[in-house]
Amino acid sequence: MNIRILSDGKQGHLNQSLGLAQALISKAGGTVETVDLQGLSLLGKIRKVVTGSDIPRPDLFISAGHATHIPLICARHHFKTRAILCMKPTLPCSFFDLCLIPRHDLDSGRDYTDTNIFPTQGALHPMRPDTSVPKYTTLILIGGPSKDFDWDDESMLNQLASISIHTPGHLVLTTSRRTPDGFAEKIRTAVPELTVVPVEETRPGWVARHLAHASA
């Protein structure tokens, strides 16, 4: 199986696609190729996708992120192959062969058995448990405000302070691209016991490496 991932340049979205692609390759064998669409106009994204090499011929396209929706549809039709989207789309799900959507983004009472929607428990990712790695830290990942969640600095700082007090050992925290500007510095001031590493200071693979050493 030859899998081609369309990436919008956001590491979280790429990780979801890689999680699925690597799991499929581990079962069926094959190759995984990533096409970076970051920084291109919509026309540029489409052009890069449909003029891409057909050797090896892609058997499957995978993507996540709203900016990849239309390029993914174009790739599906151009190469006459299948396309999987790892998120709840803004376009109808019928435009894709399969949509892997976190259960929390779906109607709780609906049965999706006879649809092209497959509910997942949380978002996909490429990380796998490694019992050979010693676990000696607690890792905290925080996000930020979104259309579904409000944000309150004081409430968050109080929760982090409580975690710090009641959790033994070394605590490491990182932010996300959604975290409000300046909040990492507020954490350092209010909860100095935490080691704070803003997302801007992390490199690809940082979360995976630290999760491997995290007890919680």
C-alpha positions as a printed Julia matrix, in Angstrom:
216×3 Matrix{Float64}:
   0.0    0.0     0.0
   1.33   3.42   -0.99
  -0.06   6.23    1.18
   0.26   9.93    0.43
  -0.38  12.44    3.24
  -1.42  16.01    2.47
  -0.05  18.31    5.19
  -1.07  21.89    5.98
   2.16  22.34    7.96
   0.53  22.05   11.39
   2.25  19.35   13.4
  -0.89  18.26   15.25
  -2.73  17.68   11.98
   0.24  15.85   10.48
   0.49  13.62   13.55
  -3.12  12.5    13.1
  -2.48  11.51    9.49
   0.8    9.8    10.39
  -0.9    7.86   13.18
  -3.33   6.3    10.73
  -0.77   5.84    7.93
   1.8    4.12   10.14
  -0.82   1.81   11.63
  -1.98   0.78    8.15
   1.59   0.23    6.94
   2.35  -1.92    9.99
  -0.5   -4.22    8.95
  -0.29  -4.16    5.15
   3.23  -2.96    4.35
   4.04  -0.21    1.89
   5.28   3.39    1.9
   4.23   6.74    3.31
   4.94  10.04    1.54
   4.08  13.52    2.85
   3.17  16.4     0.5
   3.69  19.76    2.23
   1.05  22.32    1.19
   1.98  24.97    3.75
   2.09  28.54    2.46
   0.49  27.82   -0.92
  -2.67  29.41   -2.31
  -5.64  27.14   -2.87
  -4.78  26.93   -6.58
  -1.16  26.22   -5.68
  -2.2   23.42   -3.32
  -4.39  21.82   -5.97
  -1.68  22.14   -8.63
   0.94  20.53   -6.37
  -1.38  17.65   -5.52
  -2.55  16.78   -9.03
   0.86  17.24  -10.7
   2.6   15.09   -8.12
   4.42  11.92   -9.12
   2.33   8.83   -9.79
   5.3    6.57   -9.02
   4.63   4.77   -6.8
   0.97   5.23   -7.58
  -0.86   6.39   -4.44
  -3.43   3.89   -3.19
  -4.72   6.2    -0.48
  -4.63   9.88    0.46
  -4.93  10.98    4.09
  -5.16  14.48    5.53
  -6.32  16.62    8.45
  -6.96  20.35    8.61
  -9.54  22.51    6.82
  -6.97  23.82    4.34
  -6.52  20.31    2.95
 -10.2   19.55    2.22
 -10.37  20.68   -1.41
  -6.86  19.46   -2.35
  -7.78  16.07   -0.85
 -10.95  15.89   -2.98
  -8.98  16.89   -6.08
  -6.34  14.24   -5.39
  -9.04  11.62   -4.93
 -10.56  12.34   -8.32
  -7.32  12.94  -10.22
  -5.66   9.68   -9.15
  -8.99   7.8    -9.0
  -8.14   6.5    -5.56
  -9.52   6.79   -2.04
  -9.29   9.6     0.49
  -9.58   9.61    4.28
 -10.06  12.76    6.35
  -9.01  12.71   10.01
 -11.42  15.32   11.38
 -14.97  16.64   11.17
 -15.1   18.39    7.78
 -16.66  21.72    6.89
 -17.79  20.09    3.62
 -20.24  17.16    3.44
 -18.69  13.87    4.56
 -19.92  12.31    1.3
 -17.08  14.13   -0.49
 -14.63  11.71    1.16
 -14.44   7.92    1.31
 -14.07   7.89    5.08
 -14.06  10.5     7.85
 -12.41   9.58   11.14
 -14.02  11.99   13.6
 -13.49  12.2    17.38
 -16.62  11.08   19.2
 -16.77  14.39   21.1
 -17.3   16.21   17.77
 -20.33  14.09   16.86
 -23.96  13.83   17.96
 -23.86  11.69   21.09
 -27.11   9.85   20.37
 -26.59   9.04   16.7
 -25.57   5.66   15.31
 -22.93   6.05   12.55
 -22.7    2.35   11.65
 -24.06   2.65    8.09
 -22.24   5.87    7.19
 -18.75   6.77    6.02
 -18.09   8.29    9.46
 -15.98   6.33   11.93
 -16.05   7.79   15.47
 -12.71   7.7    17.31
 -11.9    8.09   20.97
  -9.94  11.34   20.76
  -7.61  12.3    17.93
  -5.28   9.86   16.18
  -1.53  10.06   16.73
   1.6    8.05   15.84
   2.77   7.39   19.41
   2.95   3.86   20.82
   3.54   2.73   24.43
   7.14   1.81   25.25
   7.47  -0.12   28.51
  11.28  -0.14   28.21
  11.52   3.62   28.8
  11.61   4.75   32.46
   8.69   6.96   33.47
   9.76   9.78   35.75
   7.8   12.91   34.81
   4.27  14.21   34.64
   3.57  15.92   31.31
   0.9   18.63   31.04
  -0.39  19.73   27.64
  -2.65  22.78   27.58
  -4.64  24.26   24.72
  -6.6   27.49   24.6
  -9.92  29.08   23.71
 -11.93  27.72   20.8
 -15.47  27.84   19.47
 -16.41  25.16   22.02
 -14.43  26.31   25.08
 -13.92  29.57   26.92
 -10.65  30.51   28.61
  -9.95  32.02   32.01
  -6.34  32.73   33.05
  -6.99  32.71   36.8
  -8.95  29.46   36.74
  -6.27  27.72   34.7
  -3.46  28.97   36.94
  -5.34  27.77   40.03
  -5.76  24.31   38.51
  -2.1   24.11   37.56
  -1.07  25.2    41.06
  -3.28  22.46   42.55
  -1.76  19.84   40.25
   1.71  21.0    41.21
   0.97  20.7    44.92
  -0.62  17.25   44.73
   1.65  15.62   42.15
   5.07  14.28   43.2
   8.09  14.29   40.94
   9.08  16.43   37.98
   6.31  18.28   36.13
   6.77  19.54   32.56
   4.21  21.69   30.73
   3.92  22.77   27.13
   1.43  25.04   25.41
  -0.25  24.86   21.99
  -0.81  27.28   19.14
  -4.2   28.08   20.74
  -2.72  29.16   24.07
  -3.08  32.95   24.58
   0.08  35.01   24.11
   1.97  35.62   27.33
   0.27  32.84   29.3
   3.42  30.71   29.5
   5.17  33.55   31.36
   2.19  33.83   33.73
   2.61  30.14   34.57
   6.3   30.59   35.29
   5.46  33.4    37.73
   2.43  31.79   39.41
   3.61  28.16   39.47
   7.43  28.22   39.45
   7.55  24.5    40.29
   6.52  23.69   36.72
   9.06  23.45   33.93
   7.39  25.41   31.14
   8.36  24.83   27.5
   6.24  27.0    25.15
   5.21  25.34   21.9
   7.38  27.83   19.99
  10.46  26.32   21.66
   9.62  22.7    20.8
  10.74  20.81   17.73
   8.88  18.09   15.79
   8.69  14.95   17.93
   9.02  16.83   21.24
   5.66  15.67   22.59
   6.24  12.06   21.55
   9.65  11.95   23.24
   8.35  13.45   26.47
   5.25  11.28   26.54
   7.54   8.25   26.37
   9.07   9.34   29.68
   5.83  10.46   31.33
   4.13   8.52   34.11
   1.0   10.66   33.69
